[in-house]
Amino acid sequence: MIVEELYELIGGDLAMEDIFNPAKRDARAHIINAFSMCNADGTRPRSIDYHSFRGLFTPEFYPRRFALKDSLYEQRLDILGLLLQHVLHRYQTCMPPVKYCEFSIGVGDLSSAHIFDILRSFSPPHDANCTNTETAFHQIMKHFPWFTSESRNKVTYRFLAGFNRQFVTLDKDTIDVENAEPYEQKKAIQLLAEAPQLAVHHMLNEIIRSRDNDDSMLFSILTNKLTKLEKTADDIPQFYDWVVGLDLCGDELGFPYCPFVAKKFLEHVRQRRRSNPNYGLRIHGGENVAAVNSTLPGYHLFVSHMYIVLLGIEYLKQELGYGIRVGHGIAFNIIFDCKGDTESSSRKSSILMAEMKELLRKILQNVALEVNITSNFYLLGESVRRGRTEGQTHSLECFFKLPRVPVVLSTDNDGIWPIDQCQSKHFGHHSLAAEYCRAIYSGKRTENITTSTIETNERFRNPMVVLHPKLTR
C-alpha cells in the first residue's frame, strides 16, 4: 500500500465526524492511536485503559506505531526524521535540559545505510566528532518545511545497536540464519518450566564455547546480524562515532540468554574499545519476569531464568571488566528479598536462589542499573513490580545499600509513556525531568500501600522509589 492509498483509506481531508464509512472511521482511529496513546476518538486514555496494556508486549502496547513504522519509513523516510527531531526537542526543552542521550536502534535499521543517514542528520553544532560530513538527507531537508520550524538541536546523541534476544536457535534442526524468525515464546517458556536444567545447559555451553574460541550455536542468527552491521560500518567512515555500544532488547520472558557472551560479540567489543574505550553493553535484564511463591510450580521457572541472566552478566564482567549496564533489574530486588524458603517444593531452586543472592552482591558492583519508573509502572504486571509480598511496591533501597552500584534514572521509551508532565505540574518537567520529579515525590511517601488504593484510583500512581541520600539534598 502506498501513502496515497492509505490517505484515501482513512477518509482523506474529511474530519472524523464527516466520515460515515465504518471501515474508514476505524482505519482513521487506528492511525490516530498509532502515534499516541489516545483512544479511538482522540480523547486521552483513562487509567483503566493503561491497565489493559500493562504486562503485555504487543503491537497495541508499544503502541501500534511500531507495527506501522517499517512500512511508513520505507515510503516516507522524513517521518523517521520528524519523530527523531521531536524527541530531541523534548529533551532540550525540559528543565533542566538533557545534554546527552543514547537511542537504542534495531541492528537492522543501523545496517541500512539510508536509514542511518537520516538518523545522524540532526547533530548539534557543538558536536565536533559527528558534524564533519553533511548527510544526504540533510541536503534535502529544505524541501520539508516542518524541519525548519523547530529550533536547532542542542542535544548530543548517539546510538546503541539493538539485538532482539528472541532470535535464538534452541531447535538446532530449524536453523535458517538468513530467513530467521523470532523463536516461539510459548516454547521458550515451556523449556524453562519443564526442563530448567537444559535451559541452563544451553547458556553454560555457550560460555564454554566462547572460552574455547569456538563459534556460537545458540546465537548464530545474531552473530550473523552483527557481521552485517560491521560490513555497513566499513562503508561509512564515521559509523562508530555514532554507534557507541550494543543493546540486548525484546521481551525477556522465556529468553534469559545473553548473546553478548559469544566469541563474535566479545571480539567486536574489544576491537571497538581500541578506538573508543567507552564502547559498552546494555542488557535488559530482570525486567519482565513474574515472581511466584516458592511453593508453586512456577517458582523454578523464575529461578532458572534469573540464574541464566546472572551467568551471562558474570561472564561479561570477567571478560570485559567494565562498560556494562542493566536495564530495569526489578527481579534483582526480588532475589534480595528472598529470606530462604524452607517450604519450597524444589530444593534445587532454593539452593540456586541463595547462591544468586550472594552472587548478585559481587556482580552488580560497577554495573550501572538503569531504572525506569514510569515504564516499569505501565509495562510490567504487579507480580513483577511488587515481588512476592502483597502490598509492597518495588523499592530501590536494597540497591543503594550495596557498595559501588550506580543507579541511573531513565525514560526507557520516551514518547510512549505518559511523561509529558510531572504529577505536580511543574513547568518544564516533562521527559527525563518528569522522571526525577516523580522519583523525588514518591521518595517522600511511605513504601507500604494497599492494593485497593492502586486499583480504585483513576489517577496515575507513582511506583515507590527510595532515593539515594545525595539526591534528596
C-alpha positions, 0 to 999 in steps of 0.5 A: 500500500502506498501513502496515497492509498492509505490517505484515501483509506482513512477518509482523506481531508474529511474530519472524523465526524464527516466520515460515515464509512465504518471501515474508514472511521476505524482505519482513521482511529487506528492511525490516530492511536498509532502515534499516541496513546489516545483512544479511538476518538482522540480523547486521552486514555483513562487509567483503566485503559493503561491497565489493559496494556500493562504486562503485555508486549504487543503491537497495541502496547508499544503502541501500534506505531511500531507495527506501522513504522517499517512500512511508513519509513520505507515510503516516507523516510522524513517521518523517521526524521520528524519523530527523531527531531521531536524527541530531541526537542523534548529533551532540550526543552525540559528543565533542566535540559538533557545534554546527552542521550543514547537511542537504542536502534534495531541492528537492522535499521543501523545496517541500512545505510539510508536509514542511518543517514537520516538518523545522524542528520540532526547533530548539534553544532557543538558536536565536533566528532559527528558534524564533519560530513553533511548527510544526504538527507540533510541536503534535502531537508529544505524541501520539508518545511516542518524541519525548519520550524523547530529550533536547532538541536542542542542535544548530543546523541548517539546510538546503541545497536539493538539485538532482539534476544528472541532470535535464538536457535534452541531447535538446532534442526530449524536453523535458517540464519538468513530467513530467521524468525523470532523463536516461539515464546510459548516454547521458550517458556515451556523449556524453562518450566519443564526442563530448567536444567537444559535451559541452563545447559544451553547458556553454560555451553555457550560460555564454554564455547566462547572460552574455547574460541569456538563459534556460537550455536545458540546465537548464530542468527545474531552473530550473523546480524552483527557481521552485517552491521560491521560490513555497513560500518566499513562503508561509512567512515564515521559509523562508530562515532555514532554507534557507541555500544550494543543493546540486548532488547525484546521481551525477556520472558522465556529468553534469559540468554545473553548473546553478548557472551559469544566469541563474535560479540566479545571480539567486536567489543574489544576491537571497538574499545581500541578506538573508543574505550567507552564502547559498552553493553546494555542488557535488559535484564530482570525486567519482565519476569513474574515472581511466584511463591516458592511453593508453586510450580512456577517458582523454578521457572523464575529461578532458572531464568534469573540464574541464566541472566546472572551467568551471562552478566558474570561472564561479561564482567570477567571478560570485559571488566567494565562498560556494562549496564542493566536495564530495569533489574526489578527481579534483582530486588526480588532475589534480595528479598528472598529470606530462604524458603524452607517450604519450597517444593524444589530444593534445587531452586532454593539452593540456586536462589541463595547462591544468586543472592550472594552472587548478585552482591559481587556482580552488580558492583560497577554495573550501572542499573538503569531504572525506569519508573514510569515504564516499569509502572505501565509495562510490567504486571504487579507480580513483577513490580511488587515481588512476592509480598502483597502490598509492597511496591518495588523499592530501590533501597536494597540497591543503594545499600550495596557498595559501588552500584550506580543507579541511573534514572531513565525514560526507557521509551520516551514518547510512549509513556505518559511523561509529558508532565510531572504529577505536580505540574511543574513547568518544564518537567516533562521527559527525563525531568518528569522522571526525577520529579516523580522519583523525588515525590514518591521518595517522600511517601511511605513504601507500604500501600494497599492494593485497593488504593492502586486499583480504585484510583483513576489517577496515575500512581507513582511506583515507590522509589527510595532515593539515594541520600545525595539526591534528596539534598 
